[in-house]
């Protein structure tokens, strides 16, 4: 069976365009820098300014726009660490692990108590303001206070 005829333009359609290759390369560079953290981004920006100031300015603008300047790059890939992610991870030192668990439990209890205390303060302030409002209203209407 003879091989099917391919027009020379078919080969061009199979190759990625220049723009696709540039975007792929930039994405690879971005991911590589994200793996190394904020310091790598700052070094890349400084090198960009040394090579050609518009490159450094572009990197600075991208860092600000994508929030890589102000927060961890891990955040961009959904790898933020929450307390529960590392709190349960054993370190191998059982005494330290027990101390850490006890301390975290105590801090959570103190936090809950503090929030309850703040709520009581807000309630007391609201009650005092309401009582003052009612007293002013009675005085304005000419009624004696109870």
NORJOHU-V910165 format. One record per residue. RES is the residue in one letter. OMEGA is omega in whole degrees, 0 to 359 (NA if undefined). BURIAL is 1 if it has 9 or more other C-alpha atoms within 8 Angstrom, else 0. Layout:
# NORJOHU-V910165
res:RES omega:OMEGA burial:BURIAL
res:RES omega:OMEGA burial:BURIAL
This chain:
# NORJOHU-V910165
res:X omega:182 burial:0
res:X omega:178 burial:0
res:X omega:180 burial:0
res:X omega:180 burial:0
res:X omega:176 burial:0
res:X omega:177 burial:0
res:X omega:180 burial:0
res:X omega:180 burial:0
res:X omega:177 burial:0
res:X omega:180 burial:0
res:X omega:179 burial:0
res:X omega:181 burial:0
res:X omega:181 burial:0
res:X omega:179 burial:0
res:X omega:176 burial:0
res:X omega:180 burial:0
res:X omega:179 burial:0
res:X omega:181 burial:0
res:X omega:178 burial:0
res:X omega:178 burial:0
res:X omega:179 burial:1
res:X omega:180 burial:0
res:X omega:177 burial:0
res:X omega:179 burial:0
res:X omega:180 burial:0
res:X omega:177 burial:0
res:X omega:177 burial:0
res:X omega:178 burial:0
res:X omega:179 burial:0
res:X omega:180 burial:0
res:X omega:178 burial:0
res:X omega:179 burial:0
res:X omega:178 burial:1
res:X omega:179 burial:1
res:X omega:183 burial:0
res:X omega:173 burial:0
res:X omega:186 burial:1
res:X omega:180 burial:1
res:X omega:179 burial:0
res:X omega:178 burial:1
res:X omega:180 burial:1
res:X omega:178 burial:0
res:X omega:179 burial:0
res:X omega:179 burial:1
res:X omega:180 burial:1
res:X omega:178 burial:1
res:X omega:176 burial:1
res:X omega:177 burial:1
res:X omega:180 burial:1
res:X omega:182 burial:0
res:X omega:180 burial:0
res:X omega:187 burial:0
res:X omega:177 burial:1
res:X omega:178 burial:0
res:X omega:177 burial:1
res:X omega:179 burial:1
res:X omega:177 burial:1
res:X omega:180 burial:0
res:X omega:178 burial:1
res:X omega:178 burial:1
res:X omega:179 burial:0
res:X omega:179 burial:0
res:X omega:179 burial:1
res:X omega:182 burial:1
res:X omega:183 burial:0
res:X omega:178 burial:0
res:X omega:177 burial:0
res:X omega:181 burial:1
res:X omega:190 burial:0
res:X omega:181 burial:0
res:X omega:182 burial:0
res:X omega:179 burial:1
res:X omega:179 burial:1
res:X omega:181 burial:1
res:X omega:182 burial:1
res:X omega:181 burial:0
res:X omega:177 burial:0
res:X omega:182 burial:0
res:X omega:180 burial:0
res:X omega:182 burial:0
res:X omega:177 burial:0
res:X omega:182 burial:0
res:X omega:182 burial:0
res:X omega:181 burial:0
res:X omega:182 burial:0
res:X omega:183 burial:0
res:X omega:183 burial:0
res:X omega:183 burial:0
res:X omega:180 burial:0
res:X omega:180 burial:0
res:X omega:184 burial:0
res:X omega:177 burial:0
res:X omega:186 burial:0
res:X omega:179 burial:0
res:X omega:179 burial:0
res:X omega:179 burial:0
res:X omega:179 burial:1
res:X omega:178 burial:0
res:X omega:181 burial:0
res:X omega:179 burial:1
res:X omega:179 burial:1
res:X omega:180 burial:0
res:X omega:179 burial:0
res:X omega:178 burial:0
res:X omega:179 burial:0
res:X omega:180 burial:0
res:X omega:178 burial:0
res:X omega:177 burial:0
res:X omega:178 burial:0
res:X omega:178 burial:0
res:X omega:179 burial:0
res:X omega:178 burial:0
res:X omega:180 burial:0
res:X omega:177 burial:0
res:X omega:177 burial:0
res:X omega:178 burial:0
res:X omega:178 burial:0
res:X omega:179 burial:0
res:X omega:177 burial:0
res:X omega:178 burial:0
res:X omega:179 burial:0
res:X omega:179 burial:0
res:X omega:180 burial:0
res:X omega:179 burial:0
res:X omega:179 burial:0
res:X omega:180 burial:0
res:X omega:179 burial:0
res:X omega:178 burial:0
res:X omega:179 burial:0
res:X omega:178 burial:0
res:X omega:178 burial:0
res:X omega:178 burial:0
res:X omega:180 burial:0
res:X omega:179 burial:0
res:X omega:178 burial:1
res:X omega:181 burial:0
res:X omega:178 burial:0
res:X omega:180 burial:1
res:X omega:179 burial:1
res:X omega:181 burial:0
res:X omega:179 burial:0
res:X omega:179 burial:0
res:X omega:176 burial:0
res:X omega:180 burial:0
res:X omega:183 burial:0
res:X omega:NA burial:0
